[in-house]
């Protein structure tokens, strides 16, 4: 893309004649009102010197130097004075036109030819000349396309849009909270990517997303800064950004002997301790437990006083962090089944010493059958029997029974005139139950004589 820029030169001379070796002062100003000087250069320029008389032929090498802008050859062989090319020998540059504003500036016009005399004669001491410059855009600030949303751990890509891409490079700076990273591209590079570190999530400990920025500064290949634009994009926490959690259990024995080393249904308890950590700056805000647990909770510690299930019992604890993300862990324990002991059969009757039933016997035959939970062979059952008058709460010394086997008790002291309570006691490690049967008085046959 090329633009035409017009400049006007006005002489400030004391004489219309411009002699060899003479400097003539002039004023120059830009008459084109707007000129973007960033990334542009002057490709070519001509000057309109209509009304000026040139005195020397080309062989005499006549020229005018316009400051440091350029040299104009002014021989009599110039046929078109409306558009004389401005050349740039060493030390001159048409780009020196670019800083000239509409307010203008001044410089000397130096005249030369190889022979003596005047180089040229101007129309007046205030003659005006017009410079027409062709200005081309060599490079410009880039715009950019930025990935709108990026998961931490994935790449953010910035693509540059610039028709002069081969003449520029870029410095790209990603920033998120206190975290930042910069990349300098090579000249002509069309895009650049940066993988957002998951550690940048420490800038959003209480959210799953946040707004980040990426600034793009464009430089000409020679190092001239052309400008900066800043773009916003979103960084999100990936689905994997969750807390970590682990569980530990401690057996609460209660009435279970510690030497047993097992959980017993209805007797043992358990303490479950959760250890959890947030992810990249998040903190743990809550813990919850599931799996049929009833008990108390103190922060990350769950105390279950009694376990009422048997078999494999699984507890699951969920930790929630400050981002609302959750993680769960499960732990299983093996609980040995247990139920309280029970009588399955009991009997007691009067008998003789040999155990034969007799309504007038002074002994008692006592038998009981019981059931209990063995708790993997660690539990045991004890059966005992006692007797005492039904009119008293005093019982004899307990006698141990074998389940299902009768025992003869009373030692002949079971008075036939009284009724007796027979108390069976069944015990295991955790429970004791009783059952009482009654043995009545002896039965007698009464004979009556006829007539009284």
Beta strands, then each sheet from edge to edge (+ up, - down):
strand 1: 2-11
strand 2: 17-19
strand 3: 23-30
strand 4: 40-48
strand 5: 53-54
strand 6: 63-66
strand 7: 70-73
strand 8: 84-85
strand 9: 105-112
strand 10: 118-121
strand 11: 128-137
strand 12: 143-146
strand 13: 149-151
strand 14: 155-161
strand 15: 168-176
strand 16: 179-184
strand 17: 191-195
strand 18: 209-220
strand 19: 225-236
strand 20: 244-252
strand 21: 263-264
strand 22: 269-277
strand 23: 284-290
strand 24: 296-298
strand 25: 301-304
strand 26: 311-321
strand 27: 326-336
strand 28: 342-351
strand 29: 363-371
strand 30: 382-389
strand 31: 399-401
strand 32: 407-409
strand 33: 420-427
strand 34: 432-439
sheet 1: 7+ 6- 9+ 3- 1+ 11- 4+ 8-
sheet 2: 2+ 10- 5+
sheet 3: 12+ 14- 17+
sheet 4: 13+ 19+ 18- 15+ 16-
sheet 5: 20+ 22- 25+ 24-
sheet 6: 21+ 27+ 26- 23+
sheet 7: 28+ 29- 32+
sheet 8: 31+ 30- 33+ 34-
end
